[in-house]
Amino acid sequence: MKPYNEMELSELNEELNKLSHEYKKFQERGLSLDMSRGKPCIEQLDLSMGMMDALNSQVDLTCEDGTDCRNYGVLSGIEEAKELLGGMMENDPDNIIIFGNSSLNVMYDTLSRAFTHGIMGGRPWFSLPKVKFLCPAPGYDRHFSMTEYFGIEMIPVEMTPDGPDMDVVEELVSSDASIKGIWCVPKYSNPQGYSYSDETVRRFARLKPAAPDFRIFWDNAYCIHHLYDDRQDHIIEILDECKKAGNPDLVYKFASTSKITFPGSGIAALATSLNNLEDIKKQLKHQTIGHDKVNQLRHVRFFKNIENMHEHMRKHAAILRPKFEAVEATFEKNLGGLGIGEWTKPNGGYFISFEALPGCAKEIVSRAKKAGVTMTAAGATWPYGKDPKDTNIRVAPTYPSFDDLKVAADLFTLCVRIVSLEKLIKEAETAN
């Protein structure tokens, strides 16, 4: 079929009429499918059930250094957990704090501490007339909702296949002292699946912020979440680059096992400079005596080492890879060559990013929902939920079953075609 923008008005109307009948058939099926969040599916959760047997009432719950994990203490986490997460994050265990179950919670607390008590002796952010954050977009909706909750002004920065537009980042960060941070998902980014280039990472490390308390919030959520053994993205390590550049305190690096073991029952970590760690610990000691060491030990006993964790992630990939490939194949089959959309083909992570014709994303998502498929809200991948061109849709292939996913992808592409046709017909009629 030829591209829609090359069709005559009569051809567009004929195509729309045909597809509208197909859409009604979908509605008659009474579907109820969820592609709204990047949740692991049941088969992925089953991979970690052995963790339930790693500890029981008969085993020794003492660490190698003699720490009894059943009791209070160890503010920064047990050493074995630091070593395991250090391997995952590519950081020295001495530069790591192990927290509770959620890296998102750690990011929230990090913002909160900055607001109430400042960073390394700086003024508390609540006392400043204005606090701003740079927000690469499309980006992670929960980063944006958290930032908005604290009343921080969000400034969108365009994402490219190499990462954020660094010309813009460097100019803004160096010229505006009210800019206190930037959100980054550097590997298999949410939602596009992009990974930062070496040059992008080095430019981040060489930033010259106008604000001494500026921090890069480096959310490395998908650091070992590859889909392929032979096509893996690699990014250079940001803390090491910052140290080389003379900016050792510039980054807070976050990660967790939430999409490795059990979401909501994993362990989260923050890696940063020793100066930042001491600053955080001074405040953290008033918040907790220590996080869940039994869960930390459970993860250590289950994985034992980083090599086993990588092998565990290959099992995740074996479940997810066919789903991503099925969605990509459906997009190509149903939309390829029509000129009405583009999509990413990531090598890892949890999402595919779809770019519709301008002004179409919200209507596509709405049409899909009316026929039984729930997508992430259009606009959610932009600060304040406002996609300026109304084009971006985040596609989450992970949670549905394989068969349900194929149905959802077919319906989604049908909605893309219908909404695109309606737009082109309206434009053609207006032009005439």
C-alpha positions as CSV (number, residue, x, y, z in Angstrom):
1,M,0.0,0.0,0.0
2,K,1.3,3.5,-0.9
3,P,1.9,6.1,1.8
4,Y,-1.3,7.7,3.1
5,N,0.0,11.2,2.3
6,E,0.1,10.2,-1.4
7,M,-3.5,9.0,-1.5
8,E,-6.3,11.0,-3.1
9,L,-9.2,12.1,-0.8
10,S,-11.4,9.3,-2.2
11,E,-8.8,6.7,-1.4
12,L,-8.4,8.0,2.1
13,N,-12.1,7.9,2.8
14,E,-12.3,4.3,1.3
15,E,-9.5,3.2,3.6
16,L,-11.0,4.8,6.6
17,N,-14.4,3.2,5.9
18,K,-12.7,-0.3,5.7
19,L,-10.7,0.2,8.9
20,S,-13.7,1.5,10.8
21,H,-15.5,-1.8,10.2
22,E,-12.4,-3.6,11.6
23,Y,-12.4,-1.4,14.6
24,K,-16.0,-2.2,15.4
25,K,-15.2,-5.9,15.3
26,F,-12.5,-5.3,18.0
27,Q,-15.0,-3.5,20.1
28,E,-17.4,-6.4,19.9
29,R,-14.8,-8.7,21.4
30,G,-15.0,-7.0,24.8
31,L,-11.2,-6.9,25.3
32,S,-9.6,-5.8,28.5
33,L,-5.8,-5.7,28.0
34,D,-3.3,-3.6,29.9
35,M,-0.1,-2.1,28.3
36,S,0.0,0.9,30.5
37,R,3.0,0.2,32.8
38,G,6.3,-1.6,32.4
39,K,5.5,-4.4,34.8
40,P,7.2,-7.8,34.7
41,C,4.8,-10.7,33.6
42,I,4.1,-13.7,35.7
43,E,6.7,-15.8,34.0
44,Q,9.3,-13.3,34.9
45,L,8.2,-13.2,38.5
46,D,8.4,-17.0,38.6
47,L,12.1,-16.8,37.8
48,S,12.9,-15.5,41.3
49,M,10.7,-17.9,43.3
50,G,13.9,-19.7,44.4
51,M,14.6,-16.6,46.5
52,M,11.8,-17.8,48.8
53,D,14.0,-20.8,49.7
54,A,17.3,-18.9,50.1
55,L,16.5,-18.2,53.7
56,N,14.5,-20.2,56.2
57,S,14.2,-20.7,60.0
58,Q,17.1,-23.2,60.0
59,V,19.8,-21.1,58.2
60,D,22.4,-18.8,59.7
61,L,21.4,-15.2,59.1
62,T,24.8,-13.9,60.0
63,C,27.0,-12.0,57.6
64,E,30.7,-12.7,56.9
65,D,31.6,-9.8,59.3
66,G,29.5,-11.2,62.1
67,T,26.5,-8.9,61.6
68,D,23.2,-10.6,62.7
69,C,20.7,-9.5,60.0
70,R,17.8,-10.1,62.3
71,N,18.8,-7.1,64.5
72,Y,19.2,-3.3,64.3
73,G,22.1,-1.5,62.7
74,V,24.3,-1.2,59.6
75,L,23.0,2.1,58.2
76,S,24.5,1.8,54.8
77,G,23.7,-1.9,54.1
78,I,25.6,-5.2,54.6
79,E,28.9,-5.6,52.8
80,E,27.8,-8.6,50.8
81,A,24.9,-6.6,49.3
82,K,27.2,-3.7,48.5
83,E,29.5,-6.1,46.6
84,L,26.6,-7.6,44.7
85,L,25.0,-4.3,43.7
86,G,28.5,-2.8,43.1
87,G,29.0,-5.5,40.4
88,M,25.6,-4.7,38.9
89,M,26.2,-0.9,39.0
90,E,29.9,-1.1,38.1
91,N,30.9,0.8,41.3
92,D,33.2,0.3,44.2
93,P,31.2,-1.1,47.2
94,D,32.7,1.7,49.3
95,N,30.7,4.2,47.2
96,I,27.4,2.6,47.7
97,I,24.5,2.8,50.2
98,I,21.9,0.0,50.2
99,F,18.4,1.3,50.9
100,G,15.0,-0.4,51.0
101,N,12.9,-1.9,48.2
102,S,12.6,1.1,45.8
103,S,15.0,3.3,44.0
104,L,12.2,5.7,43.2
105,N,11.8,6.1,47.0
106,V,15.5,6.9,47.3
107,M,15.2,9.5,44.6
108,Y,12.2,11.1,46.4
109,D,14.2,11.1,49.7
110,T,17.2,12.6,48.0
111,L,15.0,15.5,46.7
112,S,13.4,15.9,50.1
113,R,16.7,16.1,51.9
114,A,17.9,18.8,49.5
115,F,14.7,20.8,50.2
116,T,14.8,20.6,53.9
117,H,18.6,20.6,54.7
118,G,20.4,21.4,51.5
119,I,23.3,19.6,49.8
120,M,26.8,19.6,51.4
121,G,26.2,22.8,53.4
122,G,24.3,24.6,50.7
123,R,21.0,26.5,51.3
124,P,18.0,24.3,51.7
125,W,16.1,24.4,48.4
126,F,12.8,25.3,50.1
127,S,14.4,28.7,51.1
128,L,15.3,29.6,47.5
129,P,13.0,31.7,45.3
130,K,13.1,29.2,42.4
131,V,14.3,25.7,41.9
132,K,14.5,24.2,38.4
133,F,15.3,20.8,36.9
134,L,16.2,19.8,33.4
135,C,14.0,17.0,32.1
136,P,15.1,15.1,29.0
137,A,11.9,14.3,27.1
138,P,10.3,12.0,26.2
139,G,11.2,10.7,29.6
140,Y,10.1,8.8,32.7
141,D,6.7,10.0,33.9
142,R,7.3,9.3,37.6
143,H,10.5,11.4,37.5
144,F,8.3,14.3,36.3
145,S,5.4,13.7,38.7
146,M,7.9,13.7,41.6
147,T,9.5,16.8,40.5
148,E,6.2,18.6,40.0
149,Y,5.1,17.5,43.5
150,F,8.0,19.3,45.0
151,G,7.1,22.5,43.1
152,I,10.2,22.3,41.0
153,E,10.0,24.1,37.6
154,M,10.7,21.5,34.9
155,I,12.5,22.5,31.7
156,P,12.3,19.9,28.8
157,V,15.4,19.0,26.9
158,E,15.2,17.1,23.7
159,M,16.3,13.5,23.7
160,T,18.4,12.2,20.8
161,P,19.7,8.6,20.1
162,D,22.9,9.7,21.9
163,G,21.1,11.1,25.0
164,P,19.9,14.6,25.9
165,D,20.9,17.5,23.7
166,M,24.1,18.3,25.5
167,D,24.5,21.7,23.8
168,V,21.3,22.8,25.6
169,V,22.2,21.1,28.8
170,E,25.7,22.7,29.0
171,E,24.4,26.2,28.2
172,L,21.5,26.1,30.7
173,V,23.4,24.4,33.6
174,S,26.4,26.8,33.3
175,S,24.2,30.0,33.1
176,D,21.4,29.5,35.6
177,A,22.2,28.8,39.3
178,S,18.5,28.0,40.0
179,I,18.9,24.8,37.9
180,K,19.7,22.2,40.6
181,G,19.5,19.0,38.7
182,I,18.7,16.9,35.7
183,W,17.0,13.5,35.4
184,C,18.8,10.8,33.4
185,V,17.9,7.3,32.4
186,P,21.2,6.6,30.7
187,K,20.8,3.1,29.5
188,Y,17.8,1.8,27.5
189,S,16.0,5.0,28.4
190,N,12.3,5.2,29.3
191,P,10.5,5.3,26.9
192,Q,12.8,5.3,23.8
193,G,15.3,2.6,24.8
194,Y,18.2,4.9,23.9
195,S,21.6,4.6,25.6
196,Y,23.9,7.5,26.1
197,S,27.0,7.7,23.9
198,D,30.5,7.9,25.4
199,E,30.7,11.5,24.4
200,T,27.5,12.3,26.1
201,V,28.6,10.7,29.4
202,R,31.9,12.6,29.3
203,R,30.1,15.9,28.6
204,F,28.0,15.3,31.6
205,A,31.1,14.6,33.7
206,R,32.7,17.9,32.5
207,L,29.7,20.1,33.2
208,K,30.4,23.4,34.9
209,P,27.2,24.2,36.9
210,A,26.5,27.7,38.0
211,A,25.0,26.1,41.1
212,P,27.5,24.3,43.4
213,D,24.7,22.1,44.6
214,F,23.7,20.9,41.1
215,R,23.4,17.2,40.9
216,I,22.8,14.7,38.0
217,F,20.2,12.2,39.1
218,W,21.5,9.2,37.2
219,D,18.7,6.6,37.3
220,N,20.4,3.5,35.9
221,A,17.2,1.4,36.1
222,Y,18.0,-0.9,33.2
223,C,21.8,-1.3,33.7
224,I,21.7,-5.1,33.0
225,H,18.4,-5.4,31.3
226,H,19.6,-6.6,27.8
227,L,17.3,-8.3,25.3
228,Y,20.1,-9.8,23.3
229,D,23.5,-11.4,24.1
230,D,25.0,-10.2,20.8
231,R,23.4,-6.7,20.7
232,Q,24.0,-5.1,24.1
233,D,24.4,-1.4,24.7
234,H,27.3,-0.3,26.9
235,I,27.8,3.0,28.5
236,I,30.9,4.2,30.3
237,E,30.8,4.6,34.0
238,I,29.7,8.1,35.1
239,L,31.3,8.3,38.6
240,D,34.7,7.4,37.2
241,E,34.3,10.0,34.4
242,C,33.3,12.6,37.0
243,K,36.4,11.8,39.1
244,K,38.6,12.1,36.0
245,A,37.0,15.5,35.1
246,G,37.6,16.9,38.6
247,N,33.8,16.8,39.4
248,P,33.7,13.8,41.8
249,D,30.5,15.0,43.7
250,L,28.4,15.8,40.6
251,V,26.3,12.6,40.4
252,Y,23.8,10.6,42.4
253,K,23.5,7.2,40.7
254,F,20.4,5.0,41.5
255,A,19.6,1.4,40.7
256,S,17.5,-1.5,42.1
257,T,16.6,-5.1,41.6
258,S,13.0,-4.3,41.1
259,K,12.8,-5.7,37.6
260,I,15.4,-8.4,38.4
261,T,13.7,-10.1,41.3
262,F,10.4,-8.9,42.8
263,P,9.1,-5.4,42.1
264,G,8.3,-3.9,45.5
265,S,10.4,-6.4,47.3
266,G,13.8,-5.9,45.8
267,I,16.8,-3.8,47.1
268,A,17.7,-0.3,46.0
269,A,21.1,1.4,46.0
270,L,22.7,4.8,45.6
271,A,26.3,5.1,44.4
272,T,28.1,8.5,44.7
273,S,31.2,10.1,45.9
274,L,32.5,9.7,49.4
275,N,31.7,13.3,50.1
276,N,28.1,12.9,49.0
277,L,27.8,9.7,51.0
278,E,28.9,11.3,54.2
279,D,26.5,14.2,53.6
280,I,23.6,11.7,53.1
281,K,24.5,9.5,56.1
282,K,24.5,12.5,58.4
283,Q,20.8,13.0,57.5
284,L,19.9,9.4,57.0
285,K,20.8,8.4,60.5
286,H,17.9,10.5,61.7
287,Q,15.5,8.6,59.4
288,T,16.4,5.0,60.0
289,I,18.7,2.7,62.0
290,G,19.1,0.6,58.9
291,H,17.1,-0.9,56.1
292,D,15.9,-4.5,55.7
293,K,19.1,-6.6,56.1
294,V,17.3,-9.9,55.9
295,N,16.1,-9.0,52.4
296,Q,19.6,-7.9,51.5
297,L,21.0,-11.2,52.6
298,R,18.2,-13.1,50.8
299,H,19.3,-11.5,47.5
300,V,23.0,-12.3,48.2
301,R,22.3,-15.9,49.1
302,F,20.1,-16.3,46.0
303,F,22.5,-14.8,43.4
304,K,25.8,-15.3,45.2
305,N,27.7,-13.2,42.6
306,I,27.2,-10.9,39.7
307,E,27.8,-13.7,37.1
308,N,24.7,-15.5,38.4
309,M,22.7,-12.3,38.2
310,H,23.7,-11.8,34.6
311,E,22.6,-15.4,33.9
312,H,19.3,-14.7,35.6
313,M,18.8,-11.7,33.3
314,R,19.3,-13.9,30.3
315,K,16.2,-15.8,31.5
316,H,14.3,-12.6,31.6
317,A,15.5,-11.7,28.1
318,A,14.3,-15.1,26.8
319,I,10.8,-14.2,27.9
320,L,10.8,-10.6,26.8
321,R,12.7,-10.7,23.5
322,P,9.9,-12.5,21.6
323,K,7.4,-9.9,22.9
324,F,9.4,-7.0,21.7
325,E,10.1,-8.6,18.4
326,A,6.4,-9.4,18.0
327,V,5.4,-5.8,18.6
328,E,8.1,-4.5,16.2
329,A,7.0,-7.0,13.5
330,T,3.3,-6.0,13.9
331,F,4.3,-2.3,13.6
332,E,6.3,-3.0,10.5
333,K,3.6,-5.2,8.9
334,N,0.7,-2.8,9.6
335,L,2.3,0.6,9.5
336,G,5.5,0.2,7.5
337,G,5.7,2.5,4.5
338,L,2.5,4.4,5.3
339,G,4.3,7.4,6.6
340,I,2.2,7.8,9.7
341,G,4.5,6.7,12.5
342,E,8.0,5.8,13.7
343,W,9.1,3.6,16.5
344,T,12.3,2.6,18.3
345,K,13.8,-0.8,18.3
346,P,15.7,-1.0,21.6
347,N,18.3,-3.6,22.6
348,G,17.1,-3.7,26.1
349,G,14.9,-2.0,28.8
350,Y,11.2,-2.2,29.1
351,F,9.6,0.1,26.4
352,I,9.2,0.9,22.8
353,S,8.6,4.6,21.9
354,F,6.1,5.4,19.2
355,E,5.9,8.7,17.4
356,A,2.6,9.4,15.7
357,L,1.7,12.2,13.3
358,P,1.4,15.6,15.2
359,G,-1.8,16.0,17.1
360,C,-2.7,12.3,17.1
361,A,-1.3,10.6,20.2
362,K,-4.1,11.4,22.6
363,E,-6.7,10.3,20.2
364,I,-4.9,7.1,19.3
365,V,-4.6,6.2,23.0
366,S,-8.3,7.1,23.5
367,R,-9.4,4.9,20.6
368,A,-7.4,2.0,21.9
369,K,-9.0,2.2,25.3
370,K,-12.5,2.3,23.9
371,A,-11.7,-1.0,22.2
372,G,-10.2,-2.6,25.3
373,V,-6.5,-1.8,25.4
374,T,-5.1,0.5,28.1
375,M,-2.0,2.4,27.1
376,T,0.2,4.9,29.1
377,A,-1.6,8.2,28.9
378,A,-0.4,10.3,25.9
379,G,1.7,13.2,27.2
380,A,2.8,11.3,30.3
381,T,6.4,11.1,28.9
382,W,6.7,14.9,29.0
383,P,6.9,17.3,32.0
384,Y,3.4,18.4,33.2
385,G,1.9,15.7,30.9
386,K,2.1,18.2,28.0
387,D,3.6,16.8,24.9
388,P,3.9,19.9,22.7
389,K,3.3,18.1,19.5
390,D,1.0,15.4,20.9
391,T,3.0,12.7,19.1
392,N,4.7,10.4,21.7
393,I,3.2,7.1,23.0
394,R,5.0,4.7,25.3
395,V,4.4,1.1,24.4
396,A,5.0,-1.4,27.3
397,P,5.2,-5.0,25.9
398,T,6.3,-6.8,29.0
399,Y,3.2,-7.5,31.1
400,P,0.5,-9.1,28.7
401,S,0.8,-12.7,27.6
402,F,2.3,-13.3,24.2
403,D,-1.1,-13.9,22.6
404,D,-2.7,-10.9,24.2
405,L,0.2,-8.7,23.2
406,K,-0.3,-9.6,19.5
407,V,-3.9,-8.7,19.8
408,A,-3.1,-5.4,21.5
409,A,-0.5,-4.5,19.0
410,D,-2.9,-5.2,16.1
411,L,-5.5,-3.0,17.7
412,F,-3.0,-0.3,18.5
413,T,-1.8,-0.1,14.9
414,L,-5.4,-0.1,13.7
415,C,-6.1,3.0,15.9
416,V,-2.9,4.6,14.5
417,R,-4.2,4.2,11.0
418,I,-7.7,5.4,11.7
419,V,-6.7,8.5,13.6
420,S,-4.0,9.3,11.0
421,L,-6.5,8.9,8.2
422,E,-9.0,11.3,9.9
423,K,-6.3,13.9,10.3
424,L,-5.2,13.6,6.7
425,I,-8.8,13.7,5.4
426,K,-9.5,16.8,7.5
427,E,-6.4,18.5,6.1
428,A,-7.3,17.5,2.5
429,E,-10.9,18.8,2.9
430,T,-9.6,22.1,4.4
431,A,-7.2,22.5,1.6
432,N,-10.0,22.1,-1.0
